[in-house]
């Protein structure tokens, strides 16, 4: 009996073992379904590897992207039979003045956790600078976007390395590659050709010494308003790795690579995507880390109270052409921030604070609003703009507001100087049409500025086709953040 | 057989054994490639594992203090101290730390430890397991100097006549490359007999690596981890000058900042930088 029982136990044990193995296998295969995205690192070797059929997905041609210049080349290759060939258009090319786009994985995305860099070989028909290369952009979420700016091409093949800020995040990445390139020199830029080959994710093993940073490694202090929401992407999120060559390679890294923390979540909260919400008055310090490495720099937010509502405009809509106002119907614009390269530093644009639409510009030097259709303002007598600066400013406010008619044949403009407490008259060229506005700014208080539209004889501005409004900080004045609302022309 | 015969037999046997070893050695030296054995010295005679916190064994190590003459002859920029800020033992590791600070007229401090007058030996296997610092201007080294090095008076010889064996030198701006060299009369400084070794898929500033030599009367083998990357033979040395490696040498481990070999740190160099030494081991008796 005992023996039999023992055998039975043994059998049970075996059965259990078998069951547990089988169930274990089932569990594994379930998991595999979740985790087993392709782990292929190759993107383009002699042909696209596992990319969508269209291979190259261009940026929007409506925004000036040229879709004609992308292809492959069998005669110029670094290695093997084929390389990617990109014909960068001239700045005035009718098909678009720059070229750029992305390569997308044809499947559900790849598991890139086993790699530490994206690498490729490239050469140019001439020495030139490619504005951006990177990965992680899929035109859907762009959650783990990475960009390396301004790579210098040689006329011989060179290898380029884009380190992955934290590979453990890339369990299902679709954005295999991104590039953007414009011509050489000033408008109309000169076109050229460059080739890329052996494009792939690699485990190099010889990149190290991460030095992540935010806010340029500074401890920044800013005043914001309750209910404000913004992205940490506006604070120069960077990851730097030391390459085998000893060079520190710095890439722009999306907020999702970072683990942010707030010293007081009753004041400021940061979500997984790096969006900061200001939920209470007080002060909170935002710090971060990537893969356990502390990020240099921090952002301290002093949240005073609710955002003041801009004064509601009172003029009849029939006397107004509105560019940006909750009080009127706005004309169509292409953008409220053109992010003009290479000199513009201004970040931000349209935001909503407590249900109020405003324009918020940070890191301000100049910014332009481009109207979709040129505007005839011949009937208008004034341009009105509401400005709020969050900081209590003691000195040096000096700005220029430019109304511009920029068309194929000529550019005409009216410039209006806006001085603050310490007004300085400028004698620089182009300021001949300045008049003082005597604006007196206070921190956190809206100021309405009404600029008379002067006769064309005085300013030269052709009022029949105004299409650009530029706000500029001049004379190194102390303006870093602006809120703008109620941007409109009116007639008295 | 009488006693003498027995003795002569023993001598013959010993001679035969020696001959075998010699044949073996010759066979090896005729073929100085990476298939050679690197473990001929098996008798551990010195080992510092740095296992006791806050303790540097004064029976093994002494210090060089100061900034030397002309920055230790190389225009190095650091001032060596033996303060715990610059040299300490923690968690089983000797830490040599280069700090950016104004100190006795220098811009940086660091440390240099040596076994001079304490542990000196001719021939043997010398190895250390080290994680190196990083960045432009960091110049760590693990090296040996002839015990008779001096100003040329008494029984001393001036450098390079006393000999120098650099087991490992490294430039912080080349994080995957180390250098192994010998300096002596006719082959010193820029003219040293040297070879570099580069890691393919790893780097020296992110983990520990073993740096060692195997030094015999006929050659010096250089290895990193399990890779023998160079053999400098007596013959090779004598083509350039005199072999001065038949006398005792002492060990030096230091972390220099700046200097002729690497150039000054730049604005990207992060301070402080550390050189971590897990152990130093010396073996003698080859076969």
Contacts between the chains, C-beta under 8 A, distances in Angstrom:
chain1	res1	chain2	res2	distance
A	203	B	201	7.3
A	204	B	201	6.5
A	205	B	200	7.7
A	205	B	201	3.4
A	205	B	202	5.2
A	205	B	203	7.8
A	206	B	175	7.4
A	206	B	176	5.2
A	206	B	199	6.5
A	206	B	200	7.4
A	206	B	201	5.9
A	206	B	202	6.0
A	206	B	203	4.8
A	207	B	203	7.8
A	208	B	134	7.7
A	208	B	175	7.1
A	208	B	203	5.5
A	208	B	205	6.4
A	208	B	206	4.1
A	209	B	134	5.2
A	209	B	175	7.7
A	209	B	205	6.5
A	209	B	206	7.2
A	209	B	270	8.0
A	211	B	270	7.2
A	242	B	134	6.4
A	242	B	135	7.9
A	242	B	175	6.2
A	242	B	205	7.9
A	244	B	175	6.7
A	244	B	176	4.8
A	244	B	203	6.6
A	245	B	174	7.9
A	246	B	136	7.2
A	246	B	171	7.9
A	246	B	172	7.7
A	246	B	173	3.9
A	246	B	174	5.3
A	246	B	175	6.0
A	248	B	268	5.5
